Amino acid sequence: MNPIPALLDHLVLATPDLAATVAEFTERTGVAPVAGGAHVGLGTRNCLVSLGGSRYLEIIGPDPEQSEPSGPRPFGVDGLAVARTVTWAVSPIDLDAAVAAARARGYDPGPVRAMSRRRPDGTLLEWRLTDGDTAHPSGLVPFLIDWSSSPHPTASDLPVAPLLELTATAPVPDEIRPLLSAVGAELPLTEGPVGLTFTVDTPRGPVTFR
């Protein structure tokens, strides 16, 4: 199996302290993530690093410049004590068809909803993604995303740390594999506690994050 899933769009590294995690990433890799933008109303903002090609790493955490959101912040940020790779996203050719196919195969990735944010340069990014309580709680099954005609985050001048490998562990891998197949994704999966691990190539050599 390819160590990098073919449809990978991005990885999500969630943190309770965005500035601290960005500083740690920079120290470990020699690559400094750049500001992505704020998710207005959700209480979060992100910083980004290209993983090579049209893939990227999203480091997301609370936005101290926003007031407390009316609901929980995305990706379980409010419940984190330390930074953790919480999930990943794939970009199918046709998002709606991929959602329908997954449901026909017995897995509901959740409803599709629209989101947006502005880059620091003012460029508006708009996308649609699957989201909902029906998505698998482990985060090992990717959510689906469609950037349509919007600029992709990697279209801006991002620092690069090429992705070398993405792997996962689960207590019962055979329970996860059919769900991955349902959304048309592949992921090297072995037995262990729930977790995602990725390794990037950096000026300081390969560095692994969990």
C-alpha positions as CSV (number, residue, x, y, z in Angstrom):
1,M,0.0,0.0,0.0
2,N,1.2,3.5,-0.9
3,P,2.4,5.3,2.3
4,I,0.6,8.4,1.1
5,P,-3.1,8.1,0.3
6,A,-3.8,9.0,-3.3
7,L,-6.8,11.4,-2.6
8,L,-5.2,13.0,0.5
9,D,-6.0,16.7,0.7
10,H,-4.8,17.6,4.1
11,L,-4.0,16.4,7.7
12,V,-5.4,18.1,10.7
13,L,-3.2,18.7,13.7
14,A,-5.4,20.2,16.4
15,T,-4.0,21.9,19.5
16,P,-5.2,23.8,22.6
17,D,-2.4,26.4,22.0
18,L,-1.8,27.3,18.3
19,A,1.2,29.6,18.9
20,A,3.0,26.9,21.1
21,T,2.4,24.1,18.6
22,V,3.6,26.3,15.7
23,A,6.7,27.1,17.6
24,E,7.3,23.4,18.4
25,F,6.8,22.4,14.8
26,T,9.3,25.1,13.7
27,E,11.8,24.0,16.3
28,R,11.6,20.3,15.4
29,T,11.6,20.7,11.6
30,G,13.2,24.0,10.7
31,V,10.1,24.8,8.7
32,A,7.9,27.7,10.0
33,P,4.1,27.3,9.4
34,V,2.4,30.4,8.0
35,A,-0.9,31.9,9.0
36,G,-3.9,30.5,7.1
37,G,-6.8,32.5,8.5
38,A,-9.6,32.6,11.1
39,H,-12.8,30.5,11.1
40,V,-15.1,33.3,12.0
41,G,-17.8,32.3,14.5
42,L,-16.1,29.0,15.2
43,G,-13.4,30.4,17.5
44,T,-10.5,28.9,15.7
45,R,-7.7,29.9,13.3
46,N,-5.0,27.9,11.5
47,C,-1.5,27.8,10.3
48,L,-0.4,25.8,7.2
49,V,2.5,23.9,5.8
50,S,2.6,22.3,2.3
51,L,3.2,18.6,2.3
52,G,4.1,18.6,-1.3
53,G,1.9,18.8,-4.4
54,S,-1.7,19.6,-3.5
55,R,-1.4,18.3,0.0
56,Y,-1.0,20.3,3.2
57,L,-0.9,20.2,7.0
58,E,-3.5,22.3,8.9
59,I,-2.5,23.2,12.5
60,I,-5.7,24.4,14.1
61,G,-6.4,25.9,17.5
62,P,-8.3,28.5,19.5
63,D,-8.3,32.0,18.1
64,P,-7.6,34.4,21.0
65,E,-8.9,37.3,18.9
66,Q,-12.4,35.8,18.7
67,S,-15.0,35.7,21.4
68,E,-16.1,32.4,22.8
69,P,-18.1,30.5,20.1
70,S,-21.7,29.5,20.8
71,G,-20.8,25.8,20.4
72,P,-17.8,23.5,20.6
73,R,-14.8,24.5,18.5
74,P,-14.1,22.2,15.5
75,F,-12.0,19.0,15.8
76,G,-12.5,18.6,19.5
77,V,-10.0,21.5,20.2
78,D,-11.7,22.4,23.5
79,G,-11.1,18.9,24.9
80,L,-7.4,18.7,24.0
81,A,-4.6,18.8,26.6
82,V,-1.8,18.5,24.0
83,A,-1.5,18.8,20.2
84,R,-2.7,15.7,18.3
85,T,-3.3,14.6,14.7
86,V,-7.0,14.2,14.9
87,T,-8.1,13.4,11.4
88,W,-7.5,13.9,7.7
89,A,-9.4,14.9,4.5
90,V,-9.6,13.5,1.0
91,S,-10.7,15.3,-2.1
92,P,-12.8,13.1,-4.4
93,I,-13.4,14.1,-8.0
94,D,-17.1,14.5,-7.3
95,L,-18.0,15.2,-3.6
96,D,-21.7,14.6,-3.9
97,A,-21.2,11.3,-5.8
98,A,-18.6,10.2,-3.3
99,V,-21.1,10.8,-0.4
100,A,-23.8,8.9,-2.2
101,A,-21.5,6.0,-2.9
102,A,-20.3,5.9,0.7
103,R,-23.9,5.8,2.0
104,A,-24.7,3.0,-0.5
105,R,-21.8,1.0,1.0
106,G,-23.2,1.4,4.5
107,Y,-21.3,4.4,5.8
108,D,-22.7,7.9,6.2
109,P,-19.9,10.5,6.2
110,G,-22.4,13.2,7.3
111,P,-24.1,16.1,5.6
112,V,-22.3,18.4,3.2
113,R,-21.9,22.0,4.3
114,A,-20.2,25.1,3.0
115,M,-17.4,27.0,4.8
116,S,-15.1,29.9,4.1
117,R,-12.2,31.9,5.4
118,R,-10.0,34.7,4.3
119,R,-6.3,34.4,3.9
120,P,-4.2,37.1,5.5
121,D,-3.9,38.7,2.0
122,G,-7.7,39.0,1.8
123,T,-8.3,36.2,-0.7
124,L,-11.6,34.4,0.1
125,L,-11.4,30.6,0.2
126,E,-14.6,28.7,0.0
127,W,-15.1,24.9,0.2
128,R,-17.7,22.2,1.0
129,L,-17.0,19.3,3.3
130,T,-18.8,16.5,5.0
131,D,-19.5,17.0,8.7
132,G,-21.8,15.5,11.3
133,D,-22.4,13.1,14.1
134,T,-22.6,10.2,11.7
135,A,-18.9,10.5,10.8
136,H,-16.7,7.9,12.6
137,P,-15.6,9.3,15.9
138,S,-12.0,7.9,15.7
139,G,-11.0,10.4,13.1
140,L,-9.3,7.6,11.1
141,V,-12.0,7.7,8.4
142,P,-11.3,10.9,6.5
143,F,-13.9,13.6,5.9
144,L,-14.5,14.6,2.2
145,I,-13.8,18.1,0.9
146,D,-14.3,20.0,-2.4
147,W,-12.6,23.3,-3.1
148,S,-14.4,23.6,-6.5
149,S,-13.3,26.9,-8.1
150,S,-11.8,28.4,-5.0
151,P,-8.1,28.7,-4.7
152,H,-6.6,25.7,-3.0
153,P,-4.6,26.5,0.2
154,T,-1.4,25.1,-1.5
155,A,-1.8,27.7,-4.3
156,S,-0.4,30.3,-2.0
157,D,3.3,30.4,-1.1
158,L,3.5,27.9,1.7
159,P,6.6,26.5,3.3
160,V,7.2,22.9,2.3
161,A,7.8,19.8,4.4
162,P,7.2,16.9,2.0
163,L,5.1,14.1,3.4
164,L,6.9,10.8,3.6
165,E,4.3,8.6,5.3
166,L,0.8,8.6,6.9
167,T,-0.2,5.6,9.0
168,A,-2.8,4.8,11.6
169,T,-3.6,2.4,14.4
170,A,-6.9,1.1,15.7
171,P,-7.9,-1.5,18.3
172,V,-9.8,-3.5,15.6
173,P,-8.4,-2.5,12.2
174,D,-10.9,-4.7,10.4
175,E,-13.7,-2.4,11.7
176,I,-12.1,0.6,10.0
177,R,-11.0,-0.8,6.7
178,P,-14.6,-1.2,5.2
179,L,-15.3,2.4,6.2
180,L,-12.2,3.6,4.4
181,S,-13.2,1.7,1.3
182,A,-16.7,3.2,1.5
183,V,-15.2,6.7,1.0
184,G,-12.6,5.5,-1.6
185,A,-9.6,6.0,0.7
186,E,-6.7,3.8,1.6
187,L,-4.6,4.1,4.8
188,P,-1.9,1.7,6.2
189,L,-3.6,0.5,9.4
190,T,-2.3,-1.7,12.2
191,E,-3.6,-2.8,15.6
192,G,-3.1,-0.4,18.5
193,P,-4.7,2.6,20.3
194,V,-6.6,4.9,18.0
195,G,-4.1,7.3,16.4
196,L,-2.7,8.9,13.2
197,T,1.0,9.3,12.6
198,F,2.7,11.2,9.9
199,T,6.3,11.7,8.9
200,V,7.7,14.7,7.0
201,D,11.0,15.4,5.3
202,T,12.6,18.5,6.7
203,P,15.9,20.4,6.7
204,R,16.6,18.6,10.0
205,G,15.8,15.1,8.6
206,P,12.6,13.1,8.9
207,V,10.3,14.1,11.7
208,T,7.3,12.2,13.0
209,F,4.2,13.7,14.5
210,R,1.2,11.9,16.2
